[in-house]
Amino acid sequence: MKPLIIIFPPGVLTNLITEGVIPGLGGIVIFIPQIAFLFLFISILEETGYMSRVVFLMDRGLRRYGLSGKSVIPLISGTACAIPAVMATRNIESWKERLITILVVPFTTCSARLPVYLILISLVIPNQRFLGISYQGLTLMGLYFLGFLMAIVSASLMNKILKTSTKSYFVVEMPNYKLPLLKNVGITVWEKTRAFVVEAGRIILAISILLWVMASYGPGKNFSNAEDIVKTNAAYENISAAELEVKIASYRLEHSYIGILGKSIEPAIAPLGYDWKIGIALISSFAAREVFVGTLATIYSVGNDSQETIKNKMSAEIRPDGSPLFNLASGISLMLFYAFAMQCMSTLAIVKKETNGWKWPLIQLVAMTLIAYFAALIVYQILK
């Protein structure tokens, strides 16, 4: 029996499904293993009785910053992904401590930031050593420490701002060590994972489709006639068909709605050392931080988006005055922006679900963006 194959005709609906819906669903599915494994390990720790002891040991140190001993699990798991880390705050009984934990968890350096850090570090940090330790390795380690430090500082600040009429006390039962019940572990993993897919998944899919529409359509003849304009350009007469397609895609992206938006915010991001191309990458990477690299590959007309090729293109970019676009000042500025900015629609969606409204995720988005902006601004103005 032959497998059933459905072929959609070319058109808007097909593009919507293949470039909007499917990547949006992929942005949901990719987090399911991380969430499932996180709650698997948390459930095992709780069932064995070890979690209570870890929480007890960490509570005294974290409480002075407005956090709970139970905040240690979200803060640690945030280095993998902020989404399951935010969901892990459900074990915190005090609403104030839970809210503070939710708001500061995205500061910890997650795995999605690594592609951005790696390409920028290799681009602007010299490959030299200090006391046998690589400058590039020290920079990456410093970004991890900086994320944890900002999380603690922000928690301490919010602890003074947020006032509650009740005082929380740490009460925990020290159960005996025992073997975990597989049934209880399985039920917990299923319920937590299902809650993410059903609740946060809808928001992630909607934002993904919106970003696709902005990148796939644009006003005016420059967008609609992009193919003809590029093909008639004398500079592209002798390139291969594959390279020509990349040039056309790059030209379309430049004149799409998201490209226009990137150019419109250029006056605001120019003091950070960025141009409109980086502006497009910043907007696109709100779908997921790692999209930054792929977006730059399209903008710089890189057919094979290997990081080495993109690195070469980025290193060759110059400003109108002839100076390189990516230097130590702009590179450090961009890394700090990604270290502090939200830049993740999935995290925003799960924060909305966990706080039962848009108030706190919007406050979080604005606050983290402002912190990232001014940190990047100060560093760039000093280093340039």
N, C-alpha and C positions, 0 to 999 in steps of 0.2 A: 504494500500500500504506500503510495507516494505521499510525502508530507504536504499539507495544505500551505500554499504560498500566496500571500495577498500582496499585490503590487498596486501602490497608489499612483495615480497620474501626477505629473508635475503640476505644481500650483501652490497657492497660499496655504491651503489646508495641509498639504504634505509637508511643507516647510515648517508650519506650526508644530506638527507632530514630531518631526525628526530633529528640529533645531530648538524648539521651545519646550514642548511637553516632555519628551524623552530625557533631555538633559536635566529638566526640573525634577523628574522622577528619580533620575540618577543621583541628584543632589540629596534626595531623601534616603534612597536605598544604601548609599555609601556609608551613612552613619549607623545603619542598623547593627552591623557586627560590633562596632565600638560600644554602642549602648547596651547591647545584649551581654557582651563580655564584662563591661563595667558592673552591671547589676548582678551578673553571675558571681563575680568575685566579692562584691559587697554582701550579697546574700549568704555566701559561704562563710565570710567573716562573722556575720551576725549570727548565723546558725551555730557556729563553733564556739561562740562566746568571746572571740578575740577582739572584735570590734569595740566592745565596751572598754576594754583595757587601753586600746590605742587612744580612744576619745578621752579617757580619763587623764592620760599622760600629757596630752596636748592642750587640754582645756585651760590650764592656768596661764600658759604662755600666750594663747590667742585671745583670751577674754579681755585683756587690757586694750586690745585694738577693736573691740566690739564684735569679735567673732566667737564662735563656740568651738569646743573641742571637736565637734562633729564637722566643722568646716574644713578640717585637714583633708578629708577624702575628696571633696570637690576641688580644692586648691591643687592637690597632686594630680588628679585625673584631668584637670584643665590643661596640663601640658600635652595631653594627647588630643583632646577636643573639648571645647567649652560646652557643647550641647549636653552630653551625658553628665558633665560636671554640674551643670545647672539643675538637671533632674535629680542628681544625687543629694541636693539640699533638702529634699522632702523629709529627711530624717531629723532635721533640726526643728525642735518644738517651738522655740521663740521666734515670732514673726519678724522682729527687728533683726535678730542675728541671721535669720535665713535670708531676709531681704538684702542685708549688707553683703553676705556671701555671694548671692546671685549677681549683684551689681559689680563686684570686684573680680569675679572669676575670669571674665574675658581678658583681663590684663596679663594673666599667665600665658607664656608663649606656647601656643598650640602647634601641632604638626603642620597645619595649613600655612603658617608663616614661613616655614623653612625654605620652600622654593624661592620666595622673595628674598629672604636673608642670604641664601647661598649665592644667588646670581649677583646681588649687590655687593656682598663682601668680596667675592672674587674679582669684581670690577674695580672697586675703589680702595680696598685694603691691600697693601703690599704683601707679597708672599715671602715674608722674612720672619726671623725668629728672635725672641727675646728670652734669654736664659733657657734656650732649648724648646720654648713654647711658641707656636705659630701665632703671629699677630691676628691672622684670620680666625683661628680657634679661640683666641682670647676675646675677640669681638663677639663671636657667637655666644660664648659663655656669658659675656657681659650683658647681652640682650636678654638672656634667660633670667639672670639675677635682677636686671632692671624691671622685668615684668613682675616678679615676686615682690620687689620693693614697692612698686607703684600700687600693687594690690593691698599691701599692708598699710601704706600711707593713706590710701583712699578709704580703707575700712576705718582707720582711726579718725579721719576727718568726718565721715558719715556718722560714726558713733556719737560725735559731739553735736551734729546737726539734727539727727533724728531723735526725737524725744518720745518716750513712752511712759504711761502712767504707772506701769507695773515693772517690777524688777525681776529679772530672770535668775533662776537658781539652777545650778547644775546638779541634777539628780540622776544617777544611773545605777542600774542593777548589775552586779557582777555575777553573771551566771557561771555555772560550772562548764568546763570544757566538755564538748560532746561532738559526735559525728553529725554532720549536717543531714537533714531530711531532704532527699532529692525532690520530693513532691513540692515542698514549700519553696525550694529554690527555683524550680521550674515555673511555678505559678507567678512568683515575683518577676522573673525575667520576662515572661509572656505579657503580663499586664503593663509593665513599664515600657516595653518596646512597642506594644500596640498603641499605648497612649501617645507616644511620639509620632508614629506614622499617621494616626487619625487626626490629631489636633494640630501639631506643628506642620505636618506635611502639606496641608492645604495652603498655609501662608507661604511656605517655601515655593510651592508650585506656582502660585499666583505671581510672586515677585520675579521668578525666573522667566515666566512668559512675558511680563512687562519689560524686562531688560532685553529679551529677544526682539520684541517689537521695536524698541528704541534703536537697536543695533541693525535691524533689517530693513528699516524704512527711513526715508528722508524726504524733505521738500525740495522742489526745484529741479531743474534739468541736470545739474551736476550729479545728482544721485541717479535719476532715471536713465541718463545717457552715459553712465560711468563706463560701460564696456566700450562704446564707440570712442569716447574721449581718450581712454587709455590706449586703444588699438591704433589710433591716429597719431599718437605721440611718437615722434621720430626717435626718441631715446630708447623705446622698447621694441624697435623693429626686428632686432636680431636675437631676441631672447626666446627660450623654449615656451611651449604651450603651457606647461605647468607653472613656470615663472610668471607668465602673462596673467594666468588666473589669480595668482597671489597678488599681483599688482592691482588687478581689478577689485579684488576683495578689500585691499587696503584703501583704495580710492573711495569705494562705497562706504566703508566704515568712517572715513574722514568726513563725509558729507551726510551721514545718517543723523538721526535725532540725537543719538548719544555722542556723536562726533561734534555736533553743534553745541551740545551741552558742555562738552569738554573744552571747547574753545571759549564758551561764555564764562567759564569759571577760571580761565587762565589769568586774568588780572588778580584774582584772589590767591592763586597758588604760585604766581611768579615770585613773590617774596620768599617762598620756600625753596626756590631753585628749580621749579618744575615748569614744563611747557604744556601745551594743549594735548600733546600725545600722552604724557604721563597723566593728565587730567582724565582722558578717556579710560586709561588703565585703572585709575582709582575708582571711577564710577562702575566700570564693568566688574571689578573685583569685589564689589559689594555682594555679588552672587556667591562668591567664595574667594578667599584671598589668593589661592593658588592660580586663579584665572588671570592674575596680573601678568604672569610670564607669557601665557598664550596670547593675550591681547596685544602685548608688545610685539610678539612675533608677527601678528597680522598687520599692525600699524607700520612696522619697519619692513614689511614685505619679505618675511623670512619663510621660505617654503617648508623647510625642515626645521621644526621648532625645537631643535636641540639647544640646550642652554649655552653651549659654546658658540654656536652660530649667532644666537641672540646677543650674547656678550660682545661679540665682535661688532655687530651692528650698533649696539648701544655705546660702545667705546668710541665709535666713529662719529657719533652725533655731535654737532657743534651748535653753538648759539649764533645769533646774527653778528656778534662782535668777534667771532672766530674761536672763542674759548670752548673747551669741551663741556657738553651738557652734564655728563655724569663725571663728577670729580669727588674729592673727599667730602666737601661741604654738602653737595646735593645728595650724595649717596648716604651719608650719615643721617641727613634730614629725612630722607625717604624711609630709612630703616626705623627711625624713631616714630615716624607717622604710623607705620604699620604696627609698631610695638604697642601703641597706645590707642589707636582708633578701633572702633567696633568692626567695620568692614566685613560683616558676616550676617547675611539675612537669616540664615538658619538659627544662629544664636539669638537674634532679635525675636524671631518667631517663638522660640521655646521660652524666652523670658516673658513674652506676652502671655503665653499659656500658663506659666507657673505663677505669675502675679495677677492673673485674671483681669487683664486690661492693658490698654496702651500707655497708661500714664508712666509707669516706671521704665519700660523699654525705650520710650521716647526721651525721657530724662537721661537715661543711660547713653543713648546714641548721641545726644547733643553734648553731654558732658565729656564723653570720651573723645569726640571729634574736636572739641575745643582744646582739651588737654594735648591731643596729638598735634593740632595745628600750631599752638603756641610753643610747644617743645621743639617742633621742627623749625619753626620760624627763628627762635632764639639761637639754636645750634647753627643754622645756616648763616645767619647774619654774623655770628662770631667767627666761624671757620672760613667764610669766603674771603 
